[in-house]
Amino acid sequence: MNRALRFLFLAIASAVISTQAFAKGGDSYSTEDIAVEYLGSMTRAEFQRKLDATSVEQMGQSLLNSAGSTYTLAEFNQITNEGIDDEDSAMLTFTESTITGSCSPKTNDVYESLVLRNVNYAKRSMDGWLVLTYYSESTGFYHCIFYFILKSK
């Protein structure tokens, strides 16, 4: 997954920084705030096994490696279903509509999305979510959500 994470980070970061766009919170996300990559097809059990085999620390390190040596990872944690707040819900709705609108998901499709929430040029930081998504036509979307803050060194 490291290659996909690097691609996602670079794609979204360059899009946001080159246009000087600021990601917005709440329900006002735009296509400039997200990058989605199709990771392939696998069963729900295979998806869960891959998640279980990768620690939160490994996911965070992979994101940090993708960001390059000029950033530090100030925060990286997994958001559980019990911890989802209104902003997380709005982001997931946006992520699902982006996947549905641009990828035409089919059963057993897996996606990785990077959604930027805030880019703060003064503090030289950015934060957002890394979302791993499994889709099934019968059960809909299943997400594994991580929140991150990257700061420039």
C-alpha angles and dihedrals in degrees: 000000000000094000092051092048091052092049092049096047094048093045096051096037093050092046093051097041096043093053094039086230120158119217112234130219127230119029097329101094121140135197088265088067098058142055120189127192127188109230099187140261124305139145121267089251092053090048091051092047090054091049092048091050092055119069124216087246091055091050091050092048090050091053091047092049089051092051092057135234095298093072136068125202105240094177137003124166141150119250112218125206089258091054099051112121131188094275092050089049092051090049091050091049089051091047092050093048090048092050092045093046099044106025108035093219122219130195113294094018116143125202137184118210132186114200120186116212102178136005111193111191094182092056092033092230141118134194137189145116137297108207126190109197133193118193130203124173090220099047104021124218126355116191137196105198130199126182120208143183118199121192129191115245 
